[in-house]
Amino acid sequence: PRSHLIPILGPHSPLLFGWTFYVDQSGTHIEILDGSGKQLNEKIRTNTGQSRNPSGQNLGFHVETKGHLALIVLADRFFLVDLLTTPGKPQVLTTRLLGNSDDAQVSIYRQRRIALGMRSFRSIGDGNNFYGSVGPLNSNVLCYSVKDELIALNPTTGGELWRRKGIPADSEIFGDESYVILKPPGHRELEVYDATDGTFLHKADLPRTAIRRHVQREGGDWGRFFPCVESGETEFVWSLYDPASRNSHWERSFPPKTAWTTINGFDLAFLTPAGELSICSGETGETLGTVKLELPQVVRQLTVIESPDSLIVLTSLAERNFSHFESYGMSISDLAERLVDGTVASVDRDSYEIAWSRSFGPQIVAAQYPKLWPVLIFAQQRLSGIDGAVLHRQSGEEIWSGSFEEGGRGVTWSGETQTFRIRIGLGAGGVSLDCRVPLNATE
């Protein structure tokens, strides 16, 4: 079976649109599939060694992409990888450890001690101290920390730019091309540094309305800006706070009980109880387009899957439950599955008109898969098996539906490009879809 999916964090590079990343069951290799589902010729060795028990399930924390680069963050280390210079062969520019290598096996691979952070998952080592943090992948700087030291790298070469000692230990790192923001654990006070040389600038208080757990940020990342949500009886307010200026970067108000989510890890979608869907820029908050959906009830959970030609809007009447992400049995890959229980609609990206609309009962939909595939994959767990359905993304028509015994695999997939074929695994069975024509890589 396909190994464990690593969630994508923040805005996706257009050059790497729809690429997916996996850690194998033993935690020894990273597998990469391009936007058409073709696996790259070479895997990346994690160099974590093999523990007695499989360790891949919660080893991959997140992946960020920018241009031709990917930042792959594991529990105790990260890889900065060039994915396009040599086609099919990822080039690792640098690998850095986030903690002491001698306690990594015991603390992470056997106990799998991880916690929720504000930006991503955190690893807990001996003495209940956090492993280091990794900041956003920017065009000019990539920062990470080990204990009380902040290190800045050149993301193009992987070479070191500067170091700063004496930062608050266990801080999480935010930031952009101009500023590095540190969030010490258990404190509302942020520390702001100059990204060019690490000079300390000032401190800023984090608003009480800031989203505190990264699983509630809907896979979004806004660099140095912190998302804040205030939901009251008279209005719903979503804003981005800028600690560099100590002011709100932008703010939008909607009716109470408005649902929201991210698009491409950066832009935003807001759905009011009346069915008004607004697509907004993550940079400015400006409305990019609106469309009216017919909703039978108030939506509690909203998901928007981006494709080359459309936005697939999925709604659910149930609120998303994040409690299992704090339990021992959680799986990080669950972040890539979303619940749908209601209206599913395709919205044209240019005209913002509805291309098709359907209604679904409770289903799980794969939200992170090769985005050049012309399909949507749905699944529903049963007591003794799994039901599945595959829809044509552009028409909304059902291509296939069926049931299989559970088999312990859940939903998996793989692809071929000549001829273009999609294989979807469901429990102990699966389906192979022949798309009949070779995939044009430029489409």
Stockholm file with secondary structure:
# STOCKHOLM 1.0

chainA/1-443         PRSHLIPILGPHSPLLFGWTFYVDQSGTHIEILDGSGKQLNEKIRTNTGQSRNPSGQNLGFHVETKGHLALIVLADRFFLVDLLTTPGKPQVLTTRLLGNSDDAQVSIYRQRRIALGMRSFRSIGDGNNFYGSVGPLNSNVLCYSVKDELIALNPTTGGELWRRKGIPADSEIFGDESYVILKPPGHRELEVYDATDGTFLHKADLPRTAIRRHVQREGGDWGRFFPCVESGETEFVWSLYDPASRNSHWERSFPPKTAWTTINGFDLAFLTPAGELSICSGETGETLGTVKLELPQVVRQLTVIESPDSLIVLTSLAERNFSHFESYGMSISDLAERLVDGTVASVDRDSYEIAWSRSFGPQIVAAQYPKLWPVLIFAQQRLSGIDGAVLHRQSGEEIWSGSFEEGGRGVTWSGETQTFRIRIGLGAGGVSLDCRVPLNATE
#=GR chainA/1-443 SS CCCEECCBCSCCCGGGTTCEEEECTTSSEEEEECTTSCBCSSCEECCCCCCSSCCCTTTEEEEEEETTEEEEEESSEEEEEECSSSTTCCEEEEEEESSCHHHHIIIIIITCCEEECSSSEEEBCGGGCBCCCBCCCCSSCEEEEETTEEEEECTTTCCEEEEEECCCTTCEEEECSSEEEEECTTCSEEEEEETTTCCEEEEEECCTTBCCSGGGGTTCCCTTCEEEEEECSSCEEEEEEETTTTEEEEEEEECTTCEEEEETTTEEEEECTTCEEEEECTTTCCEEEEEECCCSSCCSEEEEEECSSEEEEEEESSCCCCGGGGSTTCCGGGGGEEEEEEEEEEEETTTCCEEEEEEEEEEEEECSSCTTSSEEEEEEECSSEEEEEEEETTTCCEEEEEEEECTTCCEEEEEEETTEEEEEEETTEEEEEECSSCCCTTC
#=GC SS_cons         CCCEECCBCSCCCGGGTTCEEEECTTSSEEEEECTTSCBCSSCEECCCCCCSSCCCTTTEEEEEEETTEEEEEESSEEEEEECSSSTTCCEEEEEEESSCHHHHIIIIIITCCEEECSSSEEEBCGGGCBCCCBCCCCSSCEEEEETTEEEEECTTTCCEEEEEECCCTTCEEEECSSEEEEECTTCSEEEEEETTTCCEEEEEECCTTBCCSGGGGTTCCCTTCEEEEEECSSCEEEEEEETTTTEEEEEEEECTTCEEEEETTTEEEEECTTCEEEEECTTTCCEEEEEECCCSSCCSEEEEEECSSEEEEEEESSCCCCGGGGSTTCCGGGGGEEEEEEEEEEEETTTCCEEEEEEEEEEEEECSSCTTSSEEEEEEECSSEEEEEEEETTTCCEEEEEEEECTTCCEEEEEEETTEEEEEEETTEEEEEECSSCCCTTC
//
